Amino acid sequence: AGPGSYTVGTMSERFDCHYCRDALQGKKYVQKEGRHCCVKCFEKFCANTCTECKKPIGADSKELHFKNRYWHDNCFRCFKCYTSLVNEPFMLRENNKVWCSNCTATEDAPRCKGCFKPIIAGDQNVEYKKMVWHKDCFTCSQCKQVIGSGSFFPKGDDFYCVSCHEHKFAKTCAKCKNPITSGGLTYQEQPWHSECFICSNCKKQLGGKRFTAVEDQFYCVECYKECVAKKCAGCKNPITAGFGRGTSVVNYEDESWHDYCFKCTKCARGLANKRFVCHNGKIYCAECPKRL
């Protein structure tokens, strides 16, 4: 941009300076708004003030203007890197400072939460909950290895890779002692992998199913009846919880009965919690042996 508002020349006719009245003939002068003045009075009364250095822009200086602001050509430099902006793209920012396009892009770029340097166009980055990192700055809080675009677990202000999260926070399976990273179940306040909580006999998973615990072993209902449960000396069926009409057991010597199967061989009277007689391997009430 040029001045456009005044003309500089050498006076050939007889004119006096509009301000100091000195003769201008043969001298350099400035004509502005129909008035002729000497160079000295121009700088004193008419010249624009440089936005950057705050000094008048004399008649012999090159002047640049933008939005009613004026600069010496050598004052029109990037506020950040001091590169001349004459004939270069620029932006007018706060406090009337001009910035080159590169410094503007860098200043306005988001800042990496890791190194606090700007993330400019083309940089690989990671974003999470309105926070951003350079890809190589997004590291595990425990092992300090780069997570980058890999999987991670947030914990407060920290971030952990899968391996460190497993060892630091994941519950450990009561059977295999390895971390439980997803799913799993709890039995007697202990965590288990679903694939570890299985029937000791048929190896089927027991999660969400009925099962019976015998010491440190677990059995599904079918395997417990078949392999573990005692057989009733009366009906010959397994004695299991929920089977038949009751769960109470009567034990005598090496045999067991459902309470409702423990009855007199002759009169079929129930003998659970009652006096009985064993004769020739059979159970009788106290009265029936007298009638044999």
C-alpha positions in Angstrom: 0.0 0.0 0.0 1.2 3.6 -0.7 0.5 6.9 0.9 -2.2 8.1 -1.6 -3.1 11.1 0.6 -0.3 13.5 -0.2 2.2 14.4 -3.0 6.0 15.0 -2.6 7.8 17.2 -5.1 10.2 20.2 -5.6 8.6 23.6 -5.8 9.4 25.5 -9.0 6.9 28.3 -8.4 6.8 30.7 -5.5 4.8 29.3 -2.7 5.3 29.5 1.1 4.9 26.7 3.6 1.4 26.7 4.9 2.6 26.3 8.5 6.0 28.1 8.9 5.6 30.5 5.9 9.1 29.7 4.7 9.6 30.1 0.9 9.4 26.7 -0.8 10.8 27.7 -4.2 13.6 25.3 -5.1 13.0 23.2 -2.1 11.4 19.8 -1.5 7.8 20.1 -0.3 4.7 18.1 0.4 1.2 18.8 -0.9 -1.6 17.4 1.2 -5.3 18.3 1.0 -4.5 21.3 -1.3 -1.9 22.7 1.1 1.9 23.0 0.5 4.3 22.6 3.4 7.9 22.0 3.9 9.2 18.5 4.9 9.9 19.5 8.4 6.3 20.9 9.0 4.9 17.8 7.3 6.5 15.5 9.8 5.4 17.8 12.6 1.8 18.5 11.7 0.7 16.1 9.0 2.6 12.8 9.0 1.0 9.6 10.1 2.4 7.9 13.3 3.9 4.4 12.9 1.8 1.9 14.8 4.9 0.0 15.8 7.6 2.5 16.7 5.2 5.4 17.5 7.3 7.9 15.4 6.1 10.0 12.5 6.4 8.5 9.0 8.3 11.2 7.2 7.9 12.2 3.5 11.0 10.3 2.5 9.9 7.0 4.2 7.9 4.3 2.6 4.5 3.9 4.3 2.3 0.9 4.7 -1.3 1.1 5.9 -4.0 -1.4 6.9 -7.4 -0.6 8.5 -6.5 3.0 9.4 -3.2 1.9 10.9 0.2 2.9 9.5 3.8 1.6 9.6 7.2 2.4 8.3 8.1 -0.3 5.8 11.0 -1.5 8.0 8.7 -1.6 11.0 6.2 -3.9 9.3 7.6 -7.1 10.7 6.2 -10.2 12.4 5.9 -9.6 16.1 7.1 -13.1 16.8 9.9 -13.9 14.3 10.7 -10.4 13.1 10.4 -11.5 9.4 9.5 -8.6 7.1 5.9 -8.7 6.0 6.1 -6.4 3.1 4.3 -8.2 0.2 3.8 -11.2 2.6 0.5 -12.6 4.1 0.0 -11.4 7.7 -2.6 -11.1 10.5 -3.3 -8.1 12.7 -3.6 -9.4 16.3 -4.1 -8.0 19.8 -2.3 -4.7 20.6 -2.0 -3.9 16.9 0.8 -6.4 16.4 1.2 -8.0 13.0 2.0 -11.7 12.7 3.2 -13.8 9.8 1.0 -16.8 8.8 3.4 -19.4 10.2 3.6 -17.8 13.6 -0.2 -17.3 13.7 -0.8 -21.0 12.9 1.7 -22.0 15.6 0.3 -19.6 18.3 -3.3 -20.7 17.6 -2.5 -24.4 17.5 -3.5 -26.6 20.5 -0.8 -27.4 23.0 0.4 -31.0 23.7 -0.4 -32.0 27.3 2.9 -33.9 27.4 5.5 -31.5 26.1 3.3 -28.3 26.0 4.5 -27.5 22.5 2.0 -26.6 19.8 0.5 -29.4 17.7 0.5 -28.1 14.1 -1.2 -29.3 11.0 0.3 -32.6 9.9 1.5 -33.7 13.4 0.2 -37.1 14.4 -1.8 -36.7 17.6 -4.0 -38.4 20.2 -7.1 -36.8 21.5 -9.0 -37.8 24.7 -11.7 -35.7 26.5 -10.7 -32.4 25.0 -7.0 -33.0 25.7 -4.5 -33.6 23.0 -0.9 -35.0 22.8 1.7 -35.5 20.1 1.5 -39.3 19.3 5.0 -39.8 20.7 4.2 -37.8 23.9 1.2 -40.0 24.8 3.0 -42.5 27.1 2.1 -45.0 29.9 2.3 -43.4 33.4 3.9 -46.6 34.7 6.4 -47.9 32.2 6.8 -44.7 30.2 6.5 -46.5 26.9 4.7 -44.8 24.0 1.0 -45.8 23.9 0.4 -43.7 20.7 -2.8 -44.9 19.1 -2.8 -48.2 21.0 -5.3 -49.3 23.7 -5.0 -47.6 27.1 -6.8 -47.3 30.5 -7.4 -43.9 32.1 -7.1 -43.6 35.9 -7.6 -40.0 37.2 -4.9 -37.9 35.5 -2.8 -41.0 34.5 -3.0 -43.3 31.6 -1.8 -46.9 31.5 -1.0 -49.4 28.7 -2.9 -52.7 28.8 0.0 -54.6 30.4 0.7 -52.1 33.2 -3.1 -51.7 33.9 -3.4 -55.5 34.3 -0.6 -55.8 36.7 -1.5 -52.7 38.7 -5.3 -52.7 38.9 -6.8 -55.8 37.4 -8.2 -58.5 39.8 -6.4 -61.8 39.9 -8.3 -65.0 39.2 -8.5 -67.3 42.3 -7.6 -70.3 40.2 -5.0 -69.4 37.5 -3.7 -66.3 39.3 -3.7 -64.3 36.1 -5.4 -60.8 35.8 -9.0 -60.6 34.8 -9.2 -57.9 32.2 -12.9 -58.3 31.2 -15.9 -60.2 32.4 -15.3 -62.8 35.1 -17.5 -63.7 38.1 -17.3 -63.7 41.9 -17.8 -66.6 44.2 -17.4 -66.3 48.0 -15.9 -62.8 47.5 -13.1 -64.2 45.2 -12.8 -63.3 41.5 -12.6 -65.9 38.7 -12.3 -66.0 35.0 -15.5 -67.5 33.5 -13.4 -70.1 31.8 -11.7 -71.1 35.1 -14.9 -71.5 37.1 -15.8 -75.0 35.7 -17.2 -78.4 36.7 -14.3 -80.5 38.0 -15.7 -83.5 36.1 -17.2 -82.4 32.7 -15.3 -79.1 32.5 -18.4 -77.1 31.5 -18.5 -73.5 32.7 -20.7 -73.0 35.8 -21.3 -69.2 35.5 -25.0 -68.6 35.9 -25.8 -72.3 36.5 -26.6 -74.4 39.6 -23.6 -76.1 41.0 -22.4 -77.8 44.2 -19.1 -77.1 45.9 -17.2 -80.0 47.6 -14.1 -78.8 49.4 -12.1 -77.0 46.6 -14.0 -78.7 43.7 -17.1 -77.5 41.9 -19.6 -79.8 40.2 -22.6 -79.2 37.9 -25.9 -80.8 39.2 -25.6 -83.7 36.8 -22.0 -84.6 37.6 -22.6 -84.2 41.4 -25.5 -86.6 41.2 -23.6 -89.1 39.1 -20.1 -88.9 40.6 -20.1 -87.4 44.1 -23.5 -87.6 45.8 -24.2 -90.5 48.1 -26.9 -92.9 46.9 -29.9 -93.5 49.1 -30.0 -97.0 50.5 -33.8 -96.9 50.2 -34.6 -95.4 46.7 -31.1 -95.8 45.3 -31.2 -92.2 43.9 -28.5 -89.6 44.7 -29.0 -87.6 47.9 -28.7 -84.0 46.6 -30.0 -80.6 47.6 -33.4 -80.0 45.9 -33.8 -83.6 44.8 -37.1 -85.2 45.6 -39.1 -84.0 48.6 -36.3 -83.0 51.0 -32.7 -82.6 51.7 -32.3 -84.1 55.2 -30.0 -87.2 55.4 -30.1 -90.1 57.8 -26.7 -91.9 58.2 -26.4 -95.3 59.8 -23.2 -97.3 59.8 -21.9 -97.0 56.2 -25.2 -96.2 54.5 -27.3 -93.1 54.0 -31.0 -92.4 53.3 -33.2 -89.5 52.4 -35.1 -88.7 55.6 -38.4 -89.7 53.8 -36.8 -93.0 52.7 -35.7 -94.0 56.2 -38.9 -96.0 57.1 -39.9 -99.4 58.6 -39.5 -102.2 56.1 -42.8 -103.8 57.3 -45.3 -101.0 58.1 -43.6 -98.2 56.1 -43.7 -95.8 59.1 -41.2 -93.0 58.8 -38.3 -93.5 61.3 -36.3 -90.3 60.9 -35.6 -89.0 64.4 -37.4 -92.0 65.9 -36.3 -95.3 67.5 -35.6 -98.1 65.1 -34.3 -101.7 64.9 -31.9 -103.1 62.4 -32.6 -106.8 61.7 -30.9 -108.8 58.9 -29.8 -105.6 57.3 -33.3 -104.1 57.2 -34.8 -101.3 59.2 -37.9 -101.8 61.4 -39.8 -99.7 63.8 -39.6 -100.7 67.5 -42.9 -102.7 67.3 -42.6 -104.6 64.0 -39.8 -107.0 64.9 -42.1 -108.5 67.6 -44.5 -109.5 64.9 -42.0 -111.1 62.6 
